[in-house]
Amino acid sequence: MGEVEERLDVLTKSGEKTGISKPRGEVHRDGDYHRAVHVWIFAESTQQLLLQRRSSCKDSWPDLWDISSAGHISAGDSSFITARRELEEELGVTLPKDAFELIFVFLQECVTNNGKFINNEYNDVFLVTTIDPIPLEAFTLQETEVSAVKYIAYDEYKSLLAKEDSDYVPYDVNGKYGQLFDIIEKRYKENTVARSLTLQKQLSRYAPVTLNVELTGLTNSDKEALVLIVKAATVMDEIFYLQSWYSNPALRDWLKEHADTSELNKLKWSYYQINGSPWSSLDDDEAFLTTADSAIRLLSKATRTVREWKGLEYRAAFPILKPAGANFYPPDMDKMEFNIWNNSLGKDQQKEATSFFTVIKRHSEYILDSGLLNDKVGSSKELYTVPYSQEYKSLLTKAADLLHKAGDISDSTSLKKLLHSKADAFLSNDYYDSDIAWMELDSKLDVTIGPYETYEDKLFGYKATFEAYIGIRDDEATAQLKLFGDNLQLLEQNLPMDSAYKSKSVNAAPIRVIQLLYNSGDVKGPQTLAFNLPNDERIVNDRGTSMVMLKNVSEAKFNRILLPIAGACVVVEQQELVDFESFFTHTICHECCHGIGPHTITLPNGEKSTVRLELQEFHSALEEAKADIVGLWALRFLISQDMLSESLLKSMYVSFLAGCFRSVRFGLEEAHGKGQALQFNWLYEKGAFVLHSEHTFSVDFSKIEGAVEGLSREILTIQAQGDKEAAGLLLQKYGVMTEPLKVALEKLENIQVAVDVAPTFPIADKILQ
């Protein structure tokens, strides 16, 4: 029996899968679009690329020098797996996933062999960065594919391609493929001084603040428990680094270890500590590091052994573009693949797949990693779920152990309950009881720890990152807040939306105000002022949510950022209306308003769903905008009911105006920034915000109320109807960088107002020393 011809997935012209696969020969005969991988091996020390000579029996470009390794992606296979497999089959080099960096996708459209071979191929181009060239005798060549290998300086190779030398497979180095050479050049010929200046500028956007907190109200037992809780919180950092990207922990350790070796390395480490990854939060997640800055790893058995050669050293890679699915999904999985798989599952398995607390993996990767035979997987499905309790088992066991010990020591009943139940949840993956215990926490020492926010999952917004916030409850400020919690049902009944969408029973969100003592895990980039948890819809429906406000963080931001912004961007006559009370009151109201409005909804076809599931990637930005704008509406409503002082009225609008510029500076990739741009642009269009000739803004008090109510109605209705298309259109029109916003941001850039704060925590630092 002859060999079965390889089948390839047929793609649309724009690169999406059609669901059809065909034999390879027919694909090239018919000119169907399909996918392949290119893998380039680059040696840092000699600045050389590895080339292979194609064997003489190849049906295209026989005997010519070409990419280190390349091959079609077979039907049902994925890009990373194919890259690893091709390298192993063609050259005998076995490398783990973290050696491969996807640098760009290249569409090759050409016809050869007198029109018989039509190649419409999407190529995922990977770079493997080794420190030194691999000895040529270390390779094991697949004779049917490769007849020889050699190293060549990348710039020499580029000029051979530019001259269209007949010994080399042609690539248009002045076109899209030239990116390969540009990327290498930029990485290794960079100006250290210029790069240091850029990093200094990026760092200077964060105002350093020291958050000192009084521990006087704590019992001695709780002070002892605090030590263990802070230690458990540092484990959240380790898990979060891993959740961002699989080579991120190695990068972090490497940067820390080399921070003292040069001024540039010190700056890299300082800025990394703020972002928790190689992508800069304030620059729409643009990378400020490259794989050339990353950790060096040694593999002694990646190739056949060569005497007196210690083995292959490579850089642990990460992509220039931040992956939308972080490390929750396979790096080469797209939404379509996930949806097809998810739709094939039973109801319970679907819950697992979209759960906050699972990661998605590939069977084929598991097979490659465990060195099993290259057979297709026993299971017919390529994707599978792994619970967090298993994925992060060693780290969660360590954290659980510390929390149990702290729970044994604490003399606060509700804190004891929280610590023990959270420790149990880490190991069982069932967070329901621990979230209820968190909501019922009534303790001077306030602790939030575990997987909560889903912002990092930009693919679907399903997966939660680990975080910790530890603080001391501010009893006086907490008592003042009862007003909002007590009146949530009243606010819900009066919301500016159709009564059919209103909930008959809103559970008041208990609010706790704390002075933050330490945070860790997913606390990268801009610091949060408050959070409203849990996100688990089952609990939100049964019990509502609970809220924690970080008062000392709010004060630091108000003083270091909001006042200077108001001084630059608000008309002189309205500047004195910007005050901490109205800023903080609106922050509280924002968090309360997450608890009202649509959550669980009935779709037009009568099916039950949730806003999060329907709006998918638009949910976070729209929910942030809702909480903000409905928060303003709610303050106005409470003032009209004589529950809040009339004196707040003007100051809350002007403080909100100044606050718009503060949040938009976080970047429009971030949910809060995008949501804030939507509000500012809407209010500006309606004439509620006015731009003056000297590039300052004011509030038109006669128009602001109507504009706030109109936007509140628009967002609430989109949420209630689960209308993803309308959500996308609203954000597309208003969640963008407009001329008036640019005017304000340029002004702030010129006077160099900090964008956010970078806190240090003396008490926790002392504990951790």
SULGI-V47253 format. One record per residue. N is the residue number from 1. PHI is phi as a letter, one per 20 degrees, with the letter a starting at -180 (NA if undefined). Layout:
# SULGI-V47253
N_PHI ; N_PHI
This chain:
# SULGI-V47253
1_NA ; 2_f ; 3_f ; 4_f ; 5_f ; 6_g ; 7_d ; 8_c ; 9_f ; 10_e ; 11_d ; 12_f ; 13_f ; 14_e ; 15_n ; 16_e ; 17_f ; 18_e ; 19_n ; 20_d ; 21_c ; 22_b ; 23_f ; 24_g ; 25_g ; 26_f ; 27_g ; 28_f ; 29_f ; 30_e ; 31_m ; 32_f ; 33_f ; 34_b ; 35_d ; 36_b ; 37_c ; 38_d ; 39_d ; 40_d ; 41_d ; 42_c ; 43_d ; 44_f ; 45_f ; 46_d ; 47_l ; 48_d ; 49_d ; 50_e ; 51_d ; 52_d ; 53_e ; 54_f ; 55_f ; 56_f ; 57_e ; 58_f ; 59_f ; 60_c ; 61_l ; 62_f ; 63_m ; 64_e ; 65_f ; 66_b ; 67_g ; 68_g ; 69_a ; 70_b ; 71_a ; 72_f ; 73_e ; 74_f ; 75_g ; 76_n ; 77_e ; 78_c ; 79_f ; 80_f ; 81_f ; 82_f ; 83_g ; 84_f ; 85_f ; 86_f ; 87_f ; 88_f ; 89_f ; 90_e ; 91_c ; 92_m ; 93_d ; 94_d ; 95_c ; 96_f ; 97_g ; 98_f ; 99_e ; 100_d ; 101_d ; 102_f ; 103_e ; 104_a ; 105_d ; 106_c ; 107_e ; 108_d ; 109_c ; 110_b ; 111_c ; 112_c ; 113_l ; 114_l ; 115_n ; 116_e ; 117_c ; 118_d ; 119_d ; 120_d ; 121_c ; 122_e ; 123_d ; 124_e ; 125_e ; 126_d ; 127_d ; 128_d ; 129_d ; 130_d ; 131_f ; 132_d ; 133_f ; 134_e ; 135_g ; 136_f ; 137_f ; 138_e ; 139_f ; 140_d ; 141_e ; 142_e ; 143_g ; 144_f ; 145_d ; 146_c ; 147_d ; 148_a ; 149_c ; 150_b ; 151_e ; 152_b ; 153_g ; 154_f ; 155_f ; 156_f ; 157_f ; 158_f ; 159_f ; 160_f ; 161_f ; 162_f ; 163_e ; 164_l ; 165_g ; 166_f ; 167_e ; 168_c ; 169_f ; 170_f ; 171_c ; 172_e ; 173_f ; 174_e ; 175_e ; 176_f ; 177_f ; 178_f ; 179_g ; 180_g ; 181_f ; 182_f ; 183_f ; 184_f ; 185_g ; 186_f ; 187_f ; 188_d ; 189_d ; 190_f ; 191_e ; 192_g ; 193_f ; 194_f ; 195_f ; 196_f ; 197_f ; 198_f ; 199_f ; 200_f ; 201_f ; 202_f ; 203_f ; 204_f ; 205_f ; 206_d ; 207_e ; 208_f ; 209_c ; 210_d ; 211_d ; 212_e ; 213_c ; 214_e ; 215_e ; 216_g ; 217_f ; 218_e ; 219_f ; 220_f ; 221_f ; 222_f ; 223_f ; 224_f ; 225_f ; 226_g ; 227_g ; 228_f ; 229_f ; 230_f ; 231_f ; 232_f ; 233_f ; 234_f ; 235_f ; 236_f ; 237_g ; 238_f ; 239_f ; 240_f ; 241_g ; 242_f ; 243_f ; 244_f ; 245_a ; 246_f ; 247_e ; 248_f ; 249_f ; 250_f ; 251_f ; 252_g ; 253_f ; 254_f ; 255_f ; 256_f ; 257_f ; 258_d ; 259_g ; 260_e ; 261_e ; 262_a ; 263_f ; 264_f ; 265_f ; 266_f ; 267_f ; 268_g ; 269_f ; 270_f ; 271_f ; 272_f ; 273_f ; 274_f ; 275_e ; 276_m ; 277_a ; 278_f ; 279_d ; 280_e ; 281_g ; 282_e ; 283_d ; 284_l ; 285_m ; 286_f ; 287_f ; 288_d ; 289_c ; 290_c ; 291_g ; 292_f ; 293_e ; 294_e ; 295_f ; 296_e ; 297_c ; 298_d ; 299_d ; 300_e ; 301_c ; 302_f ; 303_c ; 304_f ; 305_f ; 306_c ; 307_g ; 308_m ; 309_d ; 310_f ; 311_p ; 312_e ; 313_d ; 314_c ; 315_e ; 316_f ; 317_e ; 318_b ; 319_f ; 320_f ; 321_e ; 322_f ; 323_f ; 324_f ; 325_e ; 326_l ; 327_d ; 328_e ; 329_c ; 330_g ; 331_f ; 332_d ; 333_e ; 334_d ; 335_g ; 336_f ; 337_f ; 338_f ; 339_f ; 340_f ; 341_f ; 342_f ; 343_f ; 344_e ; 345_e ; 346_f ; 347_g ; 348_f ; 349_f ; 350_f ; 351_g ; 352_f ; 353_f ; 354_e ; 355_f ; 356_f ; 357_d ; 358_c ; 359_d ; 360_d ; 361_c ; 362_d ; 363_f ; 364_f ; 365_f ; 366_g ; 367_f ; 368_f ; 369_f ; 370_e ; 371_m ; 372_f ; 373_f ; 374_f ; 375_f ; 376_f ; 377_f ; 378_g ; 379_f ; 380_f ; 381_d ; 382_f ; 383_e ; 384_b ; 385_d ; 386_c ; 387_f ; 388_g ; 389_g ; 390_e ; 391_f ; 392_d ; 393_g ; 394_f ; 395_f ; 396_f ; 397_f ; 398_f ; 399_f ; 400_f ; 401_f ; 402_f ; 403_f ; 404_g ; 405_f ; 406_f ; 407_f ; 408_f ; 409_e ; 410_g ; 411_d ; 412_e ; 413_g ; 414_f ; 415_f ; 416_g ; 417_f ; 418_f ; 419_f ; 420_f ; 421_f ; 422_f ; 423_f ; 424_f ; 425_f ; 426_g ; 427_e ; 428_e ; 429_m ; 430_d ; 431_e ; 432_g ; 433_f ; 434_f ; 435_f ; 436_f ; 437_f ; 438_f ; 439_f ; 440_e ; 441_f ; 442_c ; 443_b ; 444_f ; 445_e ; 446_d ; 447_c ; 448_c ; 449_b ; 450_p ; 451_e ; 452_c ; 453_f ; 454_d ; 455_f ; 456_f ; 457_e ; 458_e ; 459_f ; 460_c ; 461_m ; 462_e ; 463_e ; 464_e ; 465_e ; 466_e ; 467_b ; 468_b ; 469_c ; 470_c ; 471_b ; 472_d ; 473_f ; 474_e ; 475_f ; 476_f ; 477_f ; 478_f ; 479_f ; 480_f ; 481_e ; 482_g ; 483_g ; 484_f ; 485_g ; 486_f ; 487_d ; 488_f ; 489_f ; 490_f ; 491_f ; 492_g ; 493_f ; 494_d ; 495_g ; 496_f ; 497_b ; 498_g ; 499_g ; 500_f ; 501_e ; 502_e ; 503_e ; 504_f ; 505_c ; 506_d ; 507_e ; 508_f ; 509_f ; 510_f ; 511_d ; 512_c ; 513_d ; 514_c ; 515_d ; 516_f ; 517_d ; 518_a ; 519_c ; 520_a ; 521_n ; 522_f ; 523_c ; 524_f ; 525_m ; 526_g ; 527_e ; 528_f ; 529_e ; 530_a ; 531_b ; 532_c ; 533_c ; 534_f ; 535_e ; 536_f ; 537_g ; 538_f ; 539_f ; 540_g ; 541_f ; 542_f ; 543_c ; 544_n ; 545_c ; 546_c ; 547_c ; 548_c ; 549_d ; 550_d ; 551_f ; 552_f ; 553_f ; 554_g ; 555_f ; 556_f ; 557_f ; 558_f ; 559_f ; 560_e ; 561_c ; 562_f ; 563_f ; 564_f ; 565_f ; 566_f ; 567_f ; 568_e ; 569_d ; 570_d ; 571_g ; 572_g ; 573_f ; 574_d ; 575_f ; 576_f ; 577_f ; 578_e ; 579_c ; 580_f ; 581_g ; 582_f ; 583_f ; 584_f ; 585_f ; 586_f ; 587_f ; 588_f ; 589_f ; 590_g ; 591_f ; 592_f ; 593_f ; 594_f ; 595_e ; 596_d ; 597_n ; 598_f ; 599_c ; 600_e ; 601_c ; 602_d ; 603_f ; 604_g ; 605_e ; 606_n ; 607_f ; 608_e ; 609_b ; 610_c ; 611_g ; 612_g ; 613_f ; 614_f ; 615_e ; 616_l ; 617_f ; 618_e ; 619_f ; 620_g ; 621_f ; 622_f ; 623_f ; 624_f ; 625_f ; 626_f ; 627_f ; 628_f ; 629_f ; 630_f ; 631_f ; 632_f ; 633_g ; 634_f ; 635_f ; 636_f ; 637_f ; 638_f ; 639_f ; 640_f ; 641_e ; 642_m ; 643_e ; 644_c ; 645_f ; 646_g ; 647_f ; 648_f ; 649_g ; 650_f ; 651_f ; 652_f ; 653_f ; 654_f ; 655_f ; 656_f ; 657_g ; 658_f ; 659_f ; 660_g ; 661_f ; 662_f ; 663_f ; 664_f ; 665_f ; 666_f ; 667_n ; 668_e ; 669_e ; 670_e ; 671_g ; 672_f ; 673_f ; 674_f ; 675_f ; 676_f ; 677_f ; 678_g ; 679_f ; 680_g ; 681_f ; 682_f ; 683_f ; 684_f ; 685_f ; 686_e ; 687_n ; 688_f ; 689_d ; 690_c ; 691_e ; 692_d ; 693_g ; 694_e ; 695_m ; 696_d ; 697_c ; 698_c ; 699_e ; 700_e ; 701_f ; 702_e ; 703_d ; 704_f ; 705_f ; 706_f ; 707_f ; 708_f ; 709_f ; 710_f ; 711_f ; 712_g ; 713_f ; 714_g ; 715_f ; 716_f ; 717_f ; 718_g ; 719_f ; 720_f ; 721_e ; 722_l ; 723_e ; 724_f ; 725_f ; 726_f ; 727_f ; 728_f ; 729_f ; 730_f ; 731_f ; 732_f ; 733_e ; 734_d ; 735_e ; 736_c ; 737_e ; 738_d ; 739_g ; 740_g ; 741_f ; 742_g ; 743_g ; 744_f ; 745_f ; 746_f ; 747_f ; 748_f ; 749_f ; 750_f ; 751_e ; 752_l ; 753_f ; 754_g ; 755_e ; 756_b ; 757_d ; 758_d ; 759_e ; 760_d ; 761_c ; 762_g ; 763_f ; 764_f ; 765_g ; 766_f ; 767_f ; 768_f ; 769_f
